[in-house]
Every structure is written in C-alpha cells, then in structure tokens.
Amino acid sequence: MLSSACRAGRLVIERLDRIPHDLIALVARFGVAGVFWQSARTKVDGLTITDTTYLLFREEYRIPLVPADLAAVAATISEHLFAALLVIGLATRFSAAALLGMTLVIQIFVYPLAWPTHLTWAASFVYLIARGGGRFALDAALRKPGTASGPSAAAN
C-alpha cells in the first residue's frame, strides 16, 4: 500500500513539474499587480491624491528620511505604474524589483508584523525578477528574435 502511495505521489509531482514557467509568471504578475493596484486606487479620487492619503503618510506610515507628502505621491504613482506594467508584462523584472523595494519599506518601517503577507508578495517578486514575465508578457514580444532569455525562451 505504501508503494502505491509513493507511485501516486511521484505521478502528481511529475505532473506539477510540467506546469510551464509562462503560466506561473502570468499568475504571479497578475496576483501581486492586483494587490498593489487596489492599494493605489484607495489613495486617489479620480486623478487626485486624497487628503486621507497624505494624512496616513504623515500620521501612520511615517517613513523615515522621506517627507510624508513626497512619500505619498511616490507610493501612489509607483503602485499604479508598476502594477500596470506587471499586468502587461513590460519591464517585468524592473517593475517587480521596484515593488519588492516598496514591500521591504512597508515591512521594515510601516507594518513589521505583517511579514507573512509581505513574504508572500516577495516570493512572487523574486520569482519574476529571477525568471522574467514569460511568453505572455510584452517583454517577450518586444525581444529581438534570437535574443532568448529565461526559461520560457529555452523552451522555444
């Protein structure tokens, strides 16, 4: 009976090993982009950063070395920009690195007890930085023929 369970376990693992990088990268890109896009949308009313956003950066977030109003603007723009870039897969590695940096700032200075959430985001960012956005990313479409990079390119 144990041998049957081991064979079944190996079969499941073999099937999981076949999940393509392109699909994993797509899910990672959309997953973390959704989190940051939703956060960005709470900071604005139309195209205007809300007074509440400025208040939060002054009173609750209190990021050291950066003036609160500047941090509010930078965070709002960054969350919108890099989340959108991740969704379309443009500058994927750079965008993931930028949002990983933002995640580290949030973890260290704002919500240090939220490490399980931040570590989950970081895992997706590190994967995207290391492997890229995959074939379903605009990066792949813009890459010159013959300049393959990353695991999805190796499969081409």
Residue pairs with C-beta under 8 A, 6 or more apart in sequence:
20 134
20 152
20 155
21 131
21 134
21 150
21 151
21 152
21 155
22 134
22 135
22 136
22 152
23 134
24 127
24 134
25 92
25 127
25 128
25 131
25 132
25 133
25 134
25 136
25 137
25 152
26 133
26 134
26 136
26 137
28 124
28 127
28 128
29 86
29 87
29 89
29 92
29 124
29 128
29 133
29 137
30 86
30 87
31 124
32 83
32 86
32 96
32 99
32 121
32 124
32 125
32 128
33 82
33 83
33 84
33 86
33 87
34 83
35 121
36 79
36 82
36 83
36 99
36 102
37 79
37 80
37 83
37 84
37 87
39 79
40 76
40 79
40 80
40 83
42 53
43 49
43 50
43 53
43 72
43 75
43 76
43 79
44 50
44 53
44 76
49 72
49 73
49 76
53 72
53 76
54 68
54 69
54 72
56 72
57 63
57 68
57 69
57 71
57 72
57 75
58 68
58 69
60 110
61 68
61 71
61 109
61 110
62 68
62 109
62 110
63 71
63 105
63 109
63 110
64 109
66 74
75 102
78 98
78 99
78 102
79 99
79 102
81 95
82 95
82 98
82 99
83 99
85 91
85 92
85 94
85 95
86 92
86 95
86 96
86 99
86 128
86 133
88 137
88 138
89 133
89 134
89 136
89 137
89 138
89 139
89 140
90 137
90 138
90 139
90 142
91 139
92 128
92 132
92 133
92 137
92 139
93 128
93 129
93 132
93 133
96 124
96 125
96 126
96 128
96 129
97 125
97 129
99 121
99 125
100 121
100 122
100 125
100 126
100 129
103 118
103 121
103 122
103 125
104 118
104 122
106 114
106 118
107 114
107 115
107 118
111 118
131 150
131 151
132 139
132 140
132 149
132 150
132 152
133 139
133 140
134 140
134 150
134 152
135 152
135 156
140 152
140 153
143 149
143 153
148 154
148 156
